[in-house]
Amino acid sequence: MLVTFSSPAYADITMFGDVALCLLKLMGHSGTVPGALLAEDVPAALARLQVAIAAEKRSPEAETADAEDDEPAVTLPHRALPLIELLKAAAKAECDVMWDSPN
């Protein structure tokens, strides 16, 4: 499953479903798809996500690598960056944020 986040203030962002659901829950949302945040709720959701991501960065990272090519895993803080930028733009422009699973 893929989840696409959209806001009039920023380009659409598509993420894998498991990552998107995790980030939605970190924002304080139930994780239902489709869903939306009203403009007045965006700053609080952004703040919750930033606090959770900061805590994730402070936690000791497990050394995980793909056995075939020894590439490090992409961490949740890195995966959250595009969504954080979308939320910042939406908060600044006072726009709603929506997400859905494309068909």
C-alpha distances in whole Angstrom, upper triangle without the diagonal:
4,7,10,13,17,20,23,25,22,20,16,14,10,9,6,5,8,10,10,10,13,15,15,17,19,20,21,18,17,13,13,11,12,15,18,21,24,26,28,26,24,27,27,23,24,26,24,22,25,26,24,23,27,27,24,26,29,28,29,26,26,27,24,24,22,25,25,25,26,24,23,20,19,19,18,21,20,16,17,20,18,17,21,22,21,22,25,25,24,27,30,29,29,26,23,19,16,13,10,7,9,9
4,7,10,13,17,20,21,18,16,12,10,7,6,5,5,8,9,8,10,13,13,13,16,18,18,20,17,17,13,13,10,11,14,16,19,22,23,26,24,22,24,25,21,21,24,23,20,22,25,22,21,25,26,23,25,28,27,28,26,26,27,24,24,22,25,25,25,26,23,23,19,17,18,16,19,18,14,15,17,15,14,18,19,17,19,22,22,21,24,26,26,26,23,20,17,14,10,8,6,7,9
4,7,10,14,17,18,16,14,10,8,6,5,6,5,9,9,6,8,12,11,11,14,16,15,17,14,15,11,11,8,9,10,12,15,18,20,22,20,18,21,21,17,18,21,20,17,20,22,20,19,23,24,22,24,27,27,28,26,27,28,25,25,25,28,28,28,28,25,24,21,18,18,16,18,17,13,13,15,13,11,15,16,14,15,19,19,18,20,23,22,22,19,16,13,10,7,6,5,7,10
4,6,10,13,15,12,10,7,5,4,6,9,9,12,12,9,11,14,13,12,16,17,16,18,16,16,13,13,10,9,11,11,14,17,18,21,19,17,19,20,17,17,21,20,17,20,23,21,20,24,25,23,25,28,28,30,28,29,30,27,27,27,30,30,29,30,26,25,22,19,19,17,18,17,14,13,15,12,10,14,14,12,13,17,16,15,18,20,19,19,16,14,11,8,5,5,6,7,11
4,7,11,11,10,9,6,5,6,8,11,11,14,12,9,11,14,11,11,14,15,13,16,14,15,13,13,10,10,9,9,11,13,14,17,15,13,16,17,14,14,17,17,15,17,20,19,18,22,23,22,23,27,27,29,27,29,30,28,28,28,32,32,31,31,28,26,23,20,19,17,17,16,13,12,13,10,8,11,11,8,10,13,13,11,14,17,16,16,13,11,7,6,4,7,9,10,14
4,7,8,7,7,5,7,9,12,15,15,18,16,13,15,17,15,14,17,18,16,18,16,18,16,15,13,11,11,9,11,12,13,16,15,13,16,18,15,15,18,19,17,19,22,22,21,24,26,25,26,29,30,32,30,32,33,31,32,31,35,35,34,34,30,29,26,23,22,20,20,19,16,15,15,11,10,12,12,8,10,13,11,9,13,15,13,14,10,9,6,5,6,9,11,12,15
4,5,6,7,7,9,12,15,18,18,21,19,15,18,19,16,15,19,19,16,18,17,19,18,17,15,14,12,10,10,11,10,14,13,11,14,16,14,14,18,19,17,19,22,22,21,24,26,26,27,30,31,34,32,34,35,34,34,34,38,38,37,36,33,31,29,25,24,22,21,20,18,16,16,12,11,12,11,7,8,11,9,7,10,12,10,10,7,6,5,6,9,12,15,15,19
4,6,8,9,12,15,18,21,22,24,22,19,21,23,20,19,22,23,20,22,20,23,21,21,19,17,15,13,13,12,11,15,16,13,16,19,17,17,20,22,20,21,25,25,24,27,29,29,30,33,34,37,35,37,38,37,37,37,41,41,39,39,35,34,32,28,28,25,24,23,21,19,18,15,14,15,13,10,11,12,9,8,11,12,9,10,7,8,8,10,12,15,18,18,21
4,7,9,12,16,18,22,22,25,22,19,22,23,19,19,22,22,19,21,21,23,22,22,21,19,17,14,13,13,11,14,15,12,14,17,16,15,18,20,19,19,23,24,22,24,27,27,27,30,32,35,33,36,37,36,36,36,40,40,38,38,34,33,30,26,26,24,22,21,20,18,16,13,12,13,10,8,9,9,6,5,9,8,6,8,7,9,9,11,14,17,20,20,23
4,7,9,12,15,19,20,22,20,17,20,21,18,18,21,21,18,21,20,23,21,22,20,18,17,15,15,15,13,17,17,13,15,18,16,15,18,20,18,18,22,22,21,23,26,25,25,29,30,32,31,33,34,33,33,33,36,36,34,34,31,29,27,23,23,21,20,18,17,15,13,10,10,11,8,6,9,9,6,7,11,11,10,12,10,11,10,11,13,16,18,18,21
4,6,10,13,17,18,21,18,16,19,21,18,18,22,21,20,23,21,24,21,21,19,18,17,16,16,18,16,20,19,16,18,21,19,17,20,22,19,20,24,24,22,24,27,26,26,29,31,33,31,32,33,31,31,31,34,34,32,32,29,28,25,22,22,20,20,18,16,15,13,10,10,12,10,8,11,12,10,11,14,14,13,15,13,13,11,12,12,14,16,15,19
4,7,10,14,15,18,16,13,16,18,16,16,19,20,18,21,19,21,18,18,15,14,15,14,15,17,16,20,19,16,18,21,18,17,20,21,18,20,23,23,21,24,26,25,25,29,30,32,29,31,32,30,29,29,33,32,31,31,28,27,24,21,21,19,19,17,15,14,13,10,9,12,11,8,11,14,12,12,15,17,15,17,14,13,10,10,9,11,12,12,15
4,7,10,12,14,12,10,14,15,13,14,17,17,16,19,18,19,16,17,15,14,14,14,15,18,18,21,19,16,18,20,17,16,19,19,16,18,21,20,18,21,23,22,22,26,26,28,26,27,28,26,26,25,29,29,27,28,24,23,20,17,17,15,16,14,11,11,11,7,7,11,10,8,11,14,13,13,16,18,17,18,16,14,11,11,9,11,11,12,15
4,7,9,12,10,9,12,14,13,13,17,17,17,20,18,19,15,16,13,13,14,15,17,20,20,23,21,18,21,22,18,18,21,21,17,19,22,21,19,22,24,22,23,26,26,28,25,26,27,24,24,23,27,26,25,26,23,22,19,16,17,15,16,14,11,11,12,9,9,13,13,12,14,17,16,16,19,21,21,21,18,17,13,12,9,9,9,9,12
4,6,8,7,6,9,11,10,12,14,15,15,18,17,17,14,15,13,14,15,16,17,21,21,24,21,19,21,21,18,17,20,19,16,18,20,18,17,20,21,19,20,24,23,25,22,23,23,21,21,20,24,24,23,23,20,19,16,13,14,12,14,12,8,10,11,10,9,13,14,13,15,18,18,18,20,23,23,23,20,19,15,13,10,11,10,11,14
4,6,6,6,9,10,11,12,14,16,17,19,17,17,13,14,12,14,16,18,19,23,24,26,24,21,24,24,20,20,22,21,17,20,22,19,18,21,22,19,21,24,23,24,21,21,22,19,19,18,22,22,22,22,19,18,15,13,14,12,15,14,10,12,14,13,12,16,17,16,18,21,22,21,24,26,26,26,24,21,18,16,12,12,10,11,14
4,6,5,6,8,10,10,12,14,15,17,15,14,10,11,9,12,13,16,18,21,23,25,22,20,23,22,19,19,22,20,17,20,21,19,18,22,22,19,21,25,23,25,22,22,24,21,22,21,24,24,25,25,22,21,17,15,15,13,16,16,12,13,16,15,13,17,19,17,18,21,22,21,24,26,26,26,23,21,17,15,11,10,8,11,13
4,6,5,6,9,10,11,12,14,16,14,13,10,12,12,14,15,18,19,23,25,26,23,21,23,22,18,19,21,19,16,19,20,17,16,20,19,17,19,22,20,22,19,19,21,18,19,19,22,23,23,23,21,19,15,14,13,11,14,15,11,12,16,16,14,17,19,19,19,22,24,23,25,27,28,27,25,22,19,17,14,13,12,15,17
4,6,5,6,9,10,11,12,15,14,14,11,13,13,15,15,17,18,22,23,24,21,19,21,20,16,16,18,16,13,15,17,14,13,16,17,14,16,19,18,19,17,18,19,17,18,18,22,23,22,22,19,17,13,11,10,8,11,11,8,9,12,12,11,13,16,16,16,19,21,20,22,25,25,25,23,21,17,16,13,14,13,15,18
4,5,5,6,9,10,11,13,11,12,8,10,10,11,12,13,14,18,19,21,18,16,18,18,14,14,17,15,12,15,17,14,14,17,18,16,18,21,20,22,20,21,23,21,22,22,25,26,26,25,22,20,17,14,13,10,12,13,9,9,12,11,9,12,14,13,14,17,18,17,19,22,23,22,20,17,14,12,9,10,10,13,16
4,5,5,6,9,10,11,9,9,5,8,8,11,11,13,14,18,20,21,18,17,19,17,14,15,17,15,12,16,17,14,14,18,18,16,19,21,20,22,21,22,24,22,23,23,26,28,28,27,24,22,19,16,15,12,14,15,12,11,15,15,12,14,17,16,16,19,21,19,21,24,24,23,21,18,15,13,11,11,11,15,17
4,5,5,6,9,10,10,10,8,11,12,14,14,15,16,20,21,22,18,17,18,17,13,14,15,13,10,13,14,11,11,15,14,12,15,18,17,19,17,18,21,19,21,22,25,27,26,25,23,20,17,14,12,9,11,13,11,10,14,14,12,14,17,16,16,19,21,20,21,24,25,24,22,20,17,16,14,15,15,18,21
4,5,5,6,9,9,10,8,12,12,14,13,14,13,17,18,19,15,14,15,14,10,10,12,10,7,10,12,9,9,13,13,12,14,17,17,19,18,20,22,21,22,23,27,28,27,26,23,21,17,14,12,9,10,12,9,7,11,11,9,10,13,13,12,15,17,16,17,20,21,21,19,17,14,14,12,14,15,18,21
4,5,5,7,5,7,5,8,10,11,10,10,10,14,16,17,13,12,14,12,9,10,12,10,8,12,13,11,12,16,16,15,18,20,20,23,22,23,25,24,26,26,30,31,31,30,27,24,21,18,16,12,13,15,13,10,13,13,10,11,14,13,12,15,17,16,16,20,21,19,17,15,12,11,10,12,13,17,20
4,5,5,5,6,6,9,12,14,12,13,13,16,18,18,14,14,15,13,10,12,13,10,9,12,13,10,12,15,15,14,17,19,18,21,21,22,25,24,26,27,30,32,32,30,28,25,21,19,17,13,14,17,14,12,16,16,13,14,17,17,15,18,20,19,19,22,23,22,20,18,15,15,13,15,16,20,23
4,5,7,9,9,13,15,17,15,15,14,17,18,18,14,13,14,11,8,9,10,7,5,9,9,6,8,11,11,11,14,16,16,19,18,20,23,23,25,26,29,31,31,29,26,23,20,18,15,11,12,14,13,10,13,15,12,12,15,15,13,16,19,18,17,21,22,21,20,18,15,16,15,17,19,22,25
4,6,9,9,12,14,15,13,12,10,13,14,14,10,9,10,8,5,7,8,5,5,8,9,8,10,13,13,14,16,18,19,22,21,24,26,26,28,29,32,34,33,32,29,26,23,20,17,13,13,16,14,11,13,14,11,10,14,13,10,13,16,14,14,17,19,17,17,14,12,13,13,16,18,21,25
4,7,9,11,14,15,13,12,11,13,15,14,10,11,12,9,6,10,10,7,8,12,11,10,13,15,15,16,19,20,20,23,23,25,28,28,30,31,34,36,36,34,32,29,25,23,20,16,16,19,17,15,17,18,14,14,17,16,14,16,19,17,16,20,21,19,18,16,14,15,15,17,19,23,26
4,5,8,10,12,9,9,9,12,14,14,11,11,13,11,8,11,13,10,10,14,15,13,15,18,18,18,21,23,23,26,25,27,30,29,31,31,35,36,36,35,32,29,26,23,21,17,18,20,18,15,18,18,14,15,18,16,14,17,19,17,17,20,21,19,17,14,12,12,12,14,16,20,22
4,6,9,11,9,11,11,15,17,18,14,15,17,15,12,15,16,13,14,17,18,16,18,21,20,20,23,25,24,27,26,27,30,29,31,31,34,36,36,35,33,30,26,24,22,18,20,22,19,17,20,20,17,18,21,19,17,21,22,20,20,24,24,22,20,17,15,14,13,14,15,19,21
4,6,9,8,10,12,15,18,19,15,15,18,16,13,15,17,14,13,17,18,16,17,20,20,19,22,24,23,26,25,26,28,27,28,28,31,33,33,32,30,27,24,21,20,16,18,20,17,15,18,18,15,16,19,17,16,20,21,19,20,24,24,22,20,17,14,12,10,11,12,16,18
4,6,6,9,12,15,18,19,16,16,19,18,15,17,20,17,17,20,21,19,20,24,24,23,26,28,27,30,28,29,31,29,31,31,34,35,35,35,32,30,26,24,23,19,21,23,19,18,21,20,16,19,21,19,18,21,22,20,21,25,24,22,20,16,14,11,9,9,10,14,16
3,5,9,12,15,18,20,17,17,20,20,16,18,21,19,18,21,23,21,21,25,25,24,27,29,29,31,29,30,32,30,31,30,33,34,34,34,31,30,26,24,23,20,22,22,19,18,20,18,16,18,20,18,17,21,21,19,21,24,24,22,19,15,13,9,7,6,7,10,12
4,7,11,14,17,19,17,16,20,20,17,18,22,20,19,22,24,22,23,27,27,26,28,31,31,33,31,32,34,32,33,32,35,36,36,36,33,31,28,25,25,22,23,23,20,19,21,19,16,19,20,17,17,21,21,18,20,23,22,20,17,14,11,8,6,4,7,10,12
4,7,10,13,15,13,13,16,16,13,16,19,17,17,20,22,20,21,25,25,25,27,30,30,32,31,32,34,32,34,33,37,37,37,37,34,32,28,26,25,21,22,23,20,18,20,18,15,17,19,15,14,18,18,15,17,20,19,17,14,11,9,6,5,7,10,13,15
4,7,9,12,10,10,13,14,11,13,16,16,15,18,20,20,21,24,25,25,27,29,30,33,31,33,35,34,35,35,38,39,38,38,35,33,29,26,25,21,22,23,20,17,19,17,14,15,16,13,12,15,15,12,14,17,16,14,11,7,6,4,6,9,12,15,18
4,6,8,6,6,10,10,8,11,14,13,13,16,18,18,19,22,23,23,25,28,29,32,31,33,35,34,35,36,39,40,39,39,35,33,30,27,25,21,21,22,20,17,18,17,13,14,15,12,10,13,14,10,11,14,14,11,9,6,5,6,9,12,16,18,21
4,5,5,7,10,11,10,12,15,15,16,18,20,21,22,24,26,26,28,30,31,35,34,36,38,37,39,39,43,44,43,42,39,36,33,30,28,25,24,25,23,20,21,19,16,16,17,14,11,14,14,10,10,13,12,9,7,5,7,9,12,15,19,21,24
4,5,5,8,10,10,11,14,15,16,17,20,21,22,23,25,26,27,30,31,34,34,36,39,38,39,40,43,44,43,42,39,36,33,30,28,25,24,25,23,20,20,18,15,15,15,12,10,11,11,7,7,10,9,5,5,4,7,10,14,17,21,22,26
4,6,7,8,10,11,13,14,16,17,19,20,21,23,25,26,27,29,31,34,34,37,39,39,40,41,45,46,45,44,40,38,35,31,29,26,24,26,25,21,21,20,17,16,17,15,12,13,13,10,8,11,11,7,8,8,10,13,16,20,23,26,29
4,6,6,6,9,10,11,13,15,16,17,19,20,22,23,25,26,28,31,31,34,36,35,37,38,42,43,42,41,37,35,32,29,26,23,22,23,22,18,19,18,15,14,16,14,10,12,13,10,9,12,13,10,10,8,9,12,14,18,21,24,27
4,6,5,6,9,10,10,12,14,15,16,18,20,21,22,24,26,29,29,31,34,33,35,36,39,40,39,38,35,32,29,26,23,20,19,20,19,15,16,15,12,11,12,10,7,8,10,7,6,10,11,8,8,7,7,11,13,17,20,22,26
4,6,5,6,9,10,10,12,14,15,16,18,20,21,23,25,28,28,31,33,33,35,36,40,41,40,38,35,32,29,26,24,20,18,20,19,16,16,16,13,11,12,11,8,8,10,9,6,9,11,9,11,11,11,14,17,20,23,26,29
4,5,5,6,9,10,11,12,14,15,17,18,20,21,23,27,27,30,32,32,34,36,39,41,40,38,35,32,29,26,23,20,18,20,20,16,17,17,14,12,14,14,10,11,14,12,9,13,15,12,13,13,13,15,17,21,24,26,30
4,5,5,6,9,10,11,12,14,15,16,18,20,21,25,25,27,30,29,31,33,36,38,36,35,32,29,26,23,20,17,16,18,17,13,14,15,11,10,13,12,8,10,13,11,10,13,15,13,13,12,11,13,14,17,20,23,26
4,5,5,6,9,10,10,12,14,15,16,18,20,23,23,26,28,28,30,31,35,36,35,33,30,27,24,21,18,15,13,15,15,11,11,12,9,7,9,9,6,7,10,10,8,11,14,13,13,12,11,14,15,18,21,23,27
4,5,5,6,9,10,11,12,14,15,17,19,22,23,26,28,28,31,32,36,37,36,34,31,28,25,22,19,16,14,17,17,13,13,15,12,9,12,13,10,10,13,13,11,13,16,15,16,16,15,17,18,22,24,27,31
4,6,5,6,9,10,11,12,14,16,17,20,21,24,26,27,29,31,34,36,35,33,30,27,24,21,18,15,13,16,16,12,14,16,13,11,14,14,11,12,16,15,13,17,19,17,18,17,15,17,18,21,23,26,29
4,5,5,6,9,10,10,12,14,15,19,19,21,24,24,26,27,31,33,31,30,26,23,21,18,15,11,10,13,12,9,10,12,9,8,11,12,10,11,15,14,13,16,19,18,18,16,14,16,16,19,21,24,27
4,5,5,6,9,10,10,12,14,18,18,21,23,24,26,28,31,33,31,29,26,23,21,18,14,12,9,12,13,9,10,12,10,8,11,13,10,11,14,15,14,16,19,18,19,18,16,19,19,22,24,26,30
4,6,5,6,9,10,11,13,16,17,20,23,24,26,29,32,34,33,30,27,24,22,19,16,13,11,14,15,12,13,16,14,11,15,16,14,14,18,18,16,19,22,21,22,21,19,21,21,24,26,29,32
4,5,5,6,9,10,11,14,15,18,20,21,24,26,29,31,30,28,25,22,19,17,13,10,9,13,13,10,13,15,13,12,15,17,15,16,19,19,18,21,23,23,23,22,19,21,20,23,24,27,30
4,5,5,6,9,10,13,13,16,18,19,21,23,26,28,27,25,22,18,16,14,10,8,6,9,10,8,10,13,12,10,13,15,14,15,18,19,18,20,23,23,23,22,19,21,20,23,24,26,29
4,5,5,6,9,12,13,16,19,20,22,25,28,30,29,26,23,20,18,16,12,10,8,11,13,11,12,15,15,12,15,17,16,16,19,21,19,21,24,24,25,24,22,24,23,26,27,30,33
4,5,5,6,10,12,15,18,19,22,25,28,30,29,26,24,20,18,16,13,11,10,13,15,13,15,18,17,15,18,20,19,19,23,23,22,24,27,27,27,26,24,25,25,27,28,31,34
4,5,5,8,9,12,14,15,18,21,24,26,25,23,20,16,14,13,9,8,7,11,12,11,13,16,16,14,18,20,19,19,23,24,23,25,28,28,27,26,24,25,23,26,26,29,32
4,6,8,8,12,14,15,18,21,24,26,24,21,19,15,14,12,9,9,7,10,12,12,13,16,16,15,17,20,19,19,23,24,23,25,28,28,28,28,25,26,25,28,28,30,34
4,6,8,12,15,17,20,23,25,28,27,23,21,18,17,16,12,12,11,14,16,15,16,20,20,18,21,23,22,22,26,27,26,27,31,31,31,30,28,29,28,31,31,34,37
4,6,9,12,14,18,21,23,26,25,22,20,17,15,15,12,12,11,14,16,16,18,21,21,20,23,25,24,24,28,29,28,30,33,33,33,32,29,30,29,31,31,33,36
4,6,9,12,15,19,21,24,23,19,18,15,14,15,12,13,13,15,17,18,19,23,23,22,25,27,27,27,30,32,31,33,36,36,36,35,32,33,31,33,32,35,37
4,6,8,12,15,17,20,19,16,15,11,10,11,9,11,11,13,15,16,18,21,22,21,24,26,26,26,29,31,31,32,35,35,35,34,31,31,29,31,30,32,35
4,6,9,13,14,18,17,14,13,10,10,12,10,12,14,15,16,18,20,23,24,24,26,28,28,29,32,33,33,35,38,38,37,36,33,33,30,31,30,33,35
4,7,10,12,15,14,11,11,8,8,11,11,14,15,16,17,20,21,24,25,25,27,29,30,31,33,35,35,37,39,40,39,38,34,34,32,33,32,33,35
4,7,9,12,12,9,9,6,6,9,10,13,15,15,16,19,20,23,24,24,27,28,29,30,33,34,35,37,39,39,38,36,33,33,30,30,29,31,32
4,6,9,8,5,5,5,6,10,11,15,17,16,16,20,21,23,25,26,27,29,30,31,33,35,36,38,39,40,39,37,34,33,31,31,29,30,32
4,6,6,5,6,7,7,11,13,16,19,17,17,21,22,24,25,27,28,30,31,33,34,35,37,39,40,41,39,38,34,33,30,30,28,29,30
4,6,6,8,10,11,14,17,20,22,21,21,24,26,27,29,30,32,33,35,36,38,39,41,42,44,45,43,41,38,37,34,33,31,32,33
4,6,8,11,12,15,18,21,24,22,22,25,27,28,29,31,32,34,36,37,38,40,41,43,44,45,43,42,38,37,34,33,31,31,32
4,6,9,11,14,17,20,22,20,20,24,25,26,28,29,30,32,34,35,36,38,40,41,42,44,42,41,37,36,33,33,31,31,32
4,6,9,12,15,18,20,18,19,23,23,25,27,28,29,31,33,34,36,37,39,40,42,43,41,40,37,36,33,34,32,32,34
4,6,9,12,16,17,15,16,19,20,21,24,25,26,28,29,30,32,34,35,36,38,39,38,37,33,33,30,31,29,29,31
4,7,9,12,14,12,13,17,17,20,21,22,24,26,27,28,30,32,33,34,36,37,36,35,31,31,29,29,28,29,31
4,6,9,11,10,11,14,15,17,19,20,22,23,24,26,28,29,30,32,34,34,33,32,28,28,25,26,25,26,28
4,7,8,7,7,10,12,13,15,16,18,19,21,22,24,25,27,28,30,31,29,28,25,25,22,23,22,23,26
4,5,5,6,9,11,13,14,14,17,19,19,20,23,24,25,27,29,29,28,27,24,24,22,23,23,24,27
4,5,5,6,9,11,11,12,15,16,16,18,20,21,22,24,26,26,25,24,20,21,19,20,20,22,25
4,5,5,7,10,10,10,12,15,15,16,18,20,20,22,24,24,24,23,20,21,20,22,22,24,27
4,5,6,8,10,10,12,14,15,16,18,20,21,22,24,25,24,23,20,21,20,21,21,23,26
4,6,7,8,10,11,13,14,16,17,18,20,22,23,24,22,21,18,18,16,18,18,19,22
4,6,5,6,9,10,11,12,14,15,16,18,20,20,19,18,15,16,15,17,18,20,23
4,5,5,6,9,10,11,12,14,15,17,18,20,19,18,16,17,16,19,20,21,25
4,5,5,6,9,10,11,12,14,15,17,18,16,16,13,14,14,16,17,18,22
4,5,5,6,9,10,10,12,14,15,16,14,13,10,12,11,14,15,17,21
4,5,5,6,9,10,10,12,14,15,14,14,12,14,14,17,19,21,24
4,5,5,6,9,10,11,12,14,13,14,12,14,15,18,20,21,25
4,5,5,6,9,10,11,12,10,11,8,11,12,15,17,18,22
4,5,5,6,8,10,10,9,9,8,11,12,16,18,20,24
4,5,5,6,9,10,10,11,11,14,16,19,22,23,27
4,5,5,6,8,8,10,10,13,15,19,22,22,26
4,5,5,6,5,7,7,11,13,17,20,21,25
4,6,5,6,8,9,13,16,19,23,24,28
4,6,8,11,12,16,19,22,25,26,30
4,5,9,11,15,18,21,24,25,28
4,7,10,13,17,20,24,25,28
4,7,10,13,17,20,21,24
4,7,10,14,17,19,22
4,7,11,14,16,19
4,7,11,12,16
4,7,9,13
4,6,9
4,6
4
